[in-house]
């Protein structure tokens, strides 16, 4: 049995415009079983809440100081395996904000 996180997070029945990259959809609330990066039930990662908080703080602090941009314009595609990875290294360009 395989549970496809990639498939769940792109389910048209759960998400409107599921294939569109729109992080703002997570500002309010979202379907409990529509986004499960840390698992569910009794086997959920015990650090999931801390990890989400930590990532938000890191991004917020970085965003106050830098503008993030993709260094090249090549398309990045997902490579599906046990975990989802990009098909190539993603190079970012950081530009200090004034």
N, C-alpha and C positions, 0 to 999 in steps of 0.2 A: 504494500500500500504506500502510495506517495502523496504527500500533501504539497501542492504547488502554491507557495506564498506568492510567486509571480502572478499566477492565474487568479488567486483570490483578490489581490490588490488591483487587478485590472478587470474585474467582473462588472459588466454593464448593468447587471441587476442590482448591484450594490452601489456603484458609483456612477454619477452622471458624467459623461465624457471621460470614461475611465482611462483612455489612452493619452489624455492631455496632461502635461506636467503643470499642476496647479497647486502648489503648497498651501495656498490660502484655504483650501478645503478643510484643513486641519485646525483652523483658528477656533472654530466653535466645538462641536462634537462630531464624531463620526461613528459609523456602525461598529459595534464591538468586534465583530468577526470580519471586518473589512480591512483591517490593518493589524497584523499580528507579528511584528518583527522579533518579539521575544518569546513566542509561544503562548499557550493558553492553559487554563486549568491548573491542576496541582503541580505541573511540571514547568510553570512559567519561570523565567529567569528572575531570581530574587533581586537583581540589581536594575531591573527595567525602569523603574521610576527615577532612580538616581541617574541612569544613563541618559534618559530623555532630558532631565533638568540640566545635566552637565553639558550636553550638546547644545541646548538652547543658549546657555550662558556663554559658551565658547563662540558660537556664531554671532551672538549679539555684541560681544566685546570686539570680535574681529571686524564686524560690519561697521562699527563706530570709527574704526581706524583705516580701513582699506576698502577698495572696490575690487571685487573678485570678477575675473573674466577668463574665459577659456582662451588659452594661448594660441591655439590654432582653430581653424573652422571645420576640421574634419568631424564627421558625424561619429558619435559614440553609440555603439549598439550593445545590448545586453548579451552576455554569454551565460546561458542557463546550465547549471550543474546542480550539485548539492546546495551550493549557495549561488547567488546571482552576482556576477562580476562584469565589469566593462570588458569589451573585446580588445582593448588596448589601454596603455597608460594615459591618464588624463592629466594634461599639463595646465596648470592655472597660472594666471598672471595677477599679481597683487599690485595695485596702484594706491599709494598713500593718499588719503583724503586731506584736503587743505585745512 
